[in-house]
């Protein structure tokens, strides 16, 4: 019997494929053994040991390009290299855990892109009389606001919590939603704009939801994107918004002039 085993036997003993063994040869991770009188390469115990070591390191996550230097290093350098690979793997594991958690949040709807506090408020909105479309529009607006003005989003939620405890404001909001279907010259639009402006001006905490973005130099652009997100305004809602904001400006409130184009 010839000394050593064939490449097929070596692959089977080590637990890899013949293709993998040949790939290891191509990369220089395992030297090709000599051929016997019949022209077949024969793998001895040293070759099999090297194959086992390479396979174990590869399965542990060590990049193939780093395996040869590790196996050829002394004990201290080998240990240091293993520690470095462990750190890399730990980083990958943490990233995978973050991705898994994101998938879980995506499965939980609102909590994918919004904090739990915002999701809880969205869940309360139907009980306050808001339609499913209005809740959906609010959700999208909040996702946008959190992305564009993240440092002010918690304050905004505090203002919203204050607002939903205000029956008068809820009623005004309901009327504003109904105004989408009004004619633009409907006299109720001017009445509603005046009533809403007066209510905001009488409540500093509520008014700050409009003025909070002024601290930023790029406030106008951000305010425009958030305020104008969603359905295209009807002529009635555009007039309502314009009148509401003009009344706030007349009272000395700095409201960005929005670019509607």
N, C-alpha and C positions, 0 to 999 in steps of 0.2 A: 504494500500500500504506500502510495506517495505521501511525503510529509505535508501536512497542512490540508486545508479544505478549499473547495472552489468558491468563486465569488457568490454563487447562489446559496451555498451552504453558509458562508460567512454572514450574508445578509439575513438569512433565517435565524441563525444563532444570536445575532445582535439585535434583531427585531426591527430591521429597516428593509427597504427594497433594494434590489440590485441597482436601480437607477440612482438611488440615494448614495450608495457606496461609490458609484462612478462619479457622482457630483462631488463627493468629498475628495476623490482623487484629483479631479479637475481644479479644485480650489487649493490643493496642496495640503489639505488637513490630514490626509492619510497617504503615505507613500504606496505606490503600486508595488506589490511583491513580485519577485522573480517568477519566471515561467518554468514549468517542469519539462521533461523530455517530450511530452505530448503537445507542448505549446500552451498549456493552461496555467494561469496564475494560481499560486497556492498561498493561502493565508494561514500564517502560523499564529501562535498564541499572542505574540507581541502585536501583530497586526490586529487581531481581534480585540485586544485590550485597548488599543488606540481607537478603534471604531466605537467601542463601548463608551469611552471617555468623550469622544466627539458627540455621539448621540445624546448622552446625558446632559452635556452643556447646552447643546442646541435645544433640547426639550425644556431646559431650565430658563430659556429665553435669552441666552447669550448669542449675540449676532455672530454669524458664521465667520465674518472677517476678523473677529476678535478671539476666536477659539485657538488658533495655532499659537499666537504669542502667549496665551495663558498656559497652554500645555507645555510650552517650551521654557516657561519661567521657573524661577526657584520658588520655594514654598512661600516665602513672604510676599513676593510679587503676585503669586497665584491667589493668595488670600486677599490681597488688596484689590485685585481685579474682580474677585467674586463679590466683595463688599460693594464695589462700584456698580456691578450688574444688579445687585440686590436693591440699591438705591434707585436705579432706573426702573426696575420692575415695580417697586413700591409706588413710584410716581405714576406709572401706567395704571396700576390697580386703583389708585385714588381717582384718576381721570375716568376710568371705567365706572367706578362707583358714582361719580358725579353724573355721568351720562345715564346710568340706570335710574338715578333719582329723578333726572329730568324726564325720562320716559314715564315714570310713575306719576309725575306731576302733569304730564300731557294727558295721561289717562284720566286725570282728575279734573279736566276741563279748565276752569278759570285759574286754578292754582299753578298752571304751567308758566304763565308769564306775569302773574300778579301775586302779591303777598296774600297770606291767608286772611288778613284783615280786609283787604279789598274784596276778595271772593265772598266773604261773609256779608258785606254790604250789598253786593250784587244779588245775593240770595234773598235779602230783605225787600228789594225793590218791588217785586210783584205784589207783595202784601200792602205796599203803599199806593197801589193803583197804576204802576208803570206797566206798559205792555211788553210783550216779549221782544218786539223790535226795539223799543226804547232801552231795554236792559242790554240788548246786544250792542246797540250803538254806544251806550255808556261804557261797556266792557272794552270795546275797541278804542274808544277815546282815552280810557285809563291806561291801556297798554302803551299807546302812543305817548301819553303824558309821562308815564314812568320812564320811558326810554329817552325822551327829550329833556325832561327836567327831573332827573332822579332825586336830586338833593331836596327838592320841594314836594315830593309826592306824599310823604307821610303827613306833612302839614295840610296838604290838599285833602287827604282822607279825613283829617280831623275836622276840617271845614265842612266836608260833606256829611259827616256824622251829625254835626251841629245843624246842618240844613234839613236833613230828613226828620229831625225832631221838631221842625218848625212847620206847623200845619199850613200857615199862610204861604210860605214859600213853596210847599208841595202843591198847593192849589194853583199858584202862579205858574209853576212848571207844567202842570197838567193843561192849563189854558194855553201856554205857549206851544205845546204839542198840538193842541186842537187848531191853533191858528194857521198851521200849514195849509189847511184847506180853505181859508178865508180869502176873499178878494183883497188885493193889496191896498185898496182905498177904503176898506172897512174901518169905520170909526173906532171899533173895538181895539184895533191894533195900537192906536195912539194911547188909548186908555190903559191898555195892558202894559205898554212900555213905561208909561208914567208910574203906574202902580208898582211895577217891578223895580224901577230905579229908586223910588222912594223907600221901598222895603230894604234894598241893599244899603242905601245911604244911612238908614236908621240903625244898621247893625254892623259895627266895625269888623267883627269876626267874619261875617258873610262877605263884606266888601273886599276883604283881603284875598278872597279867592280870585278876584279880578286883578288886584294890584300886585300880587305876590311875584309875578314874573318881571316886574319892572326893575328888580335889582340886577338883572342880567343885561349885558350890553347887546346881546342878540335876542332880546325878549320878543321883539316884534315878529321875527321870523318863526320862532317857536310858538308863540301865541297864535299866529295865523294858522299854522299846521294843525294845532290841537283844536282850536275853535271851529275851524272849517272842515274838520274830518267828518266823513259819513256822507249821507245823502246830500245831493245838491239842494241848497235852500230854495224854497218856493219864493215867489215875489213877495208874498205876505211875510214869511219868516225873515227874509232879507231886510224888509222895511222895519219889522219889529226889532231886529238886532241893531240896526242902524239908529233907530230912535232911542232905544235903551242906552246904547253907548254914548250917544250925543248928550243925553240927559246927565249921565255920569260925568262927562267932560265939562259940561256947563256948571256942575257942582264942584269942579276943581279936581276931579279924580283923573289920574293919568291912565288912560286906556290906549293901547297901541292902535294906530290907524292901520287897518288891515288891508293887505293887497289881495283883492278878490280874483285876480287874473292869473 
